[in-house]
Amino acid sequence: MHEAEKLVRELTPDQLEQWLEQAGIRTERCGDCDGYHFAELEAMIEGMECRLFLEEGALLMTSEIEIRPAAILPAVAEMARLNIEYSNIKIFVDLNDNAMPHLVMGDTISWRAGMNFEQFITFVQETLNGIQLVIEECGRLGYFLLEEDEPEMMH
């Protein structure tokens, strides 16, 4: 049996880091959220967070991006279509009284029955690709707050 086919029954942070390194995917382990940040994807848009979390029995990948307040209604109106078009990614708008609205995307995969390297890397790559496509489409739709959109401070 090849190493890539070996079924891991108990996924650990060490195993996760080994697989990420083996796949050539650069991440940074965060001390604040205990997630693995994908710096290359986060660099696409300022303020974006894209992370992989090792949860009890599952892997969770999430990405959050601030959207313009004026884009809330158009974004919410597009959610059904976006969730159908990108069916492996769950997409929603998060509204909070104390923060800018966010577009949140995520996916999970259970590892309770075991997981091998091929399953892991397929999940990570497909999710990252799907998130990137959603970001590109939402960028074309004008949902994101760009630096030139920010109001100038009066002196």
Salt bridges, closest charged atoms under 4 A:
GLU5 OE2 - HIS2 ND1 3.68
GLU17 OE2 - ARG29 NH1 3.13
ASP34 OD1 - ARG29 NH2 2.74
GLU40 OE2 - ARG26 NH2 3.53
GLU42 OE2 - HIS37 ND1 2.70
GLU49 OE1 - ARG51 NH1 3.44
GLU64 OE2 - ARG51 NH2 3.23
GLU78 OE1 - ARG81 NE 2.46
GLU85 OE1 - ARG81 NH1 2.67
GLU137 OE2 - ARG81 NH2 2.39
